Amino acid sequence: MESFVFTLTIFVLAVFLGFEVITKVPPTLHTPLMSGSNAISGITIIGAILSAGTKLTILTTTLGFLAVVFATINVVGGFMVTHRMLDMFRRK
């Protein structure tokens, strides 16, 4: 139980910190940072696959699967936004 509380605390702090960092990014830096975000999400996908694949408990498998789904959505959305932004600078 103690390790669960510790892990949950780390997770909540990471969510709070991530939200604070992302909301402080000015719009002009959004596209360059999106490529970095996609790289981090790719690493997250690998970690989530490892977490889901260990099958220690139902909770770790479920959270790992959800992490894979959300990180994949983030990567795809990031590439879509980046592609759309780059299309704005193409000559017609």
C-alpha positions as CSV (number, residue, x, y, z in Angstrom):
1,M,0.0,0.0,0.0
2,E,2.9,2.4,0.8
3,S,4.4,2.0,-2.7
4,F,1.0,2.6,-4.3
5,V,0.6,5.9,-2.4
6,F,4.2,6.9,-3.3
7,T,3.6,6.1,-7.0
8,L,0.3,7.9,-7.0
9,T,1.9,11.0,-5.4
10,I,4.6,11.0,-8.1
11,F,1.9,10.6,-10.8
12,V,-0.2,13.5,-9.4
13,L,2.9,15.8,-9.1
14,A,4.0,14.9,-12.7
15,V,0.5,15.8,-14.0
16,F,0.5,19.1,-12.2
17,L,4.0,20.0,-13.3
18,G,3.3,19.0,-16.9
19,F,0.1,21.1,-17.0
20,E,2.0,24.1,-15.5
21,V,4.8,23.8,-18.0
22,I,2.6,23.4,-21.1
23,T,0.3,26.3,-20.2
24,K,3.3,28.6,-20.0
25,V,4.5,27.9,-23.5
26,P,3.9,30.9,-25.9
27,P,2.1,30.1,-29.2
28,T,5.2,31.0,-31.3
29,L,7.1,28.1,-29.7
30,H,4.3,25.6,-29.9
31,T,5.3,24.0,-33.2
32,P,9.1,23.5,-32.4
33,L,8.2,22.1,-29.0
34,M,5.7,19.8,-30.6
35,S,8.5,17.7,-32.2
36,G,10.1,17.4,-28.8
37,S,6.8,16.4,-27.3
38,N,6.3,13.7,-30.0
39,A,9.7,12.3,-29.1
40,I,8.9,12.2,-25.4
41,S,5.5,10.6,-26.2
42,G,7.3,7.9,-28.3
43,I,9.4,7.1,-25.2
44,T,6.2,7.0,-23.2
45,I,4.7,4.5,-25.6
46,I,7.7,2.2,-25.1
47,G,7.4,2.5,-21.3
48,A,3.7,1.9,-21.4
49,I,4.0,-1.2,-23.6
50,L,6.6,-2.6,-21.1
51,S,4.2,-1.8,-18.2
52,A,1.2,-3.4,-19.9
53,G,3.2,-6.4,-21.0
54,T,4.6,-7.3,-17.6
55,K,1.1,-8.3,-16.4
56,L,2.0,-8.0,-12.8
57,T,-1.6,-7.0,-11.8
58,I,-4.8,-6.0,-13.6
59,L,-4.1,-2.4,-12.5
60,T,-0.7,-2.2,-14.1
61,T,-2.0,-3.9,-17.3
62,T,-4.9,-1.5,-17.5
63,L,-2.9,1.6,-16.8
64,G,-0.3,0.5,-19.2
65,F,-2.9,0.0,-21.9
66,L,-4.4,3.4,-21.2
67,A,-1.0,5.0,-21.3
68,V,-0.4,3.4,-24.7
69,V,-3.7,4.7,-26.0
70,F,-3.2,8.3,-24.7
71,A,0.4,8.5,-25.8
72,T,-0.5,7.3,-29.3
73,I,-3.3,9.9,-29.5
74,N,-0.8,12.5,-28.4
75,V,1.8,11.5,-31.1
76,V,-0.8,11.3,-33.9
77,G,-2.3,14.7,-32.9
78,G,1.1,16.2,-32.6
79,F,2.1,15.1,-36.1
80,M,-1.3,16.4,-37.4
81,V,-0.8,19.8,-35.9
82,T,2.8,20.0,-37.1
83,H,1.7,19.0,-40.6
84,R,-1.0,21.6,-40.6
85,M,1.3,24.3,-39.4
86,L,3.9,23.5,-42.1
87,D,1.2,23.6,-44.7
88,M,0.6,27.2,-43.8
89,F,4.1,28.1,-44.9
90,R,4.0,26.3,-48.3
91,R,3.7,28.3,-51.5
92,K,0.5,27.9,-53.3
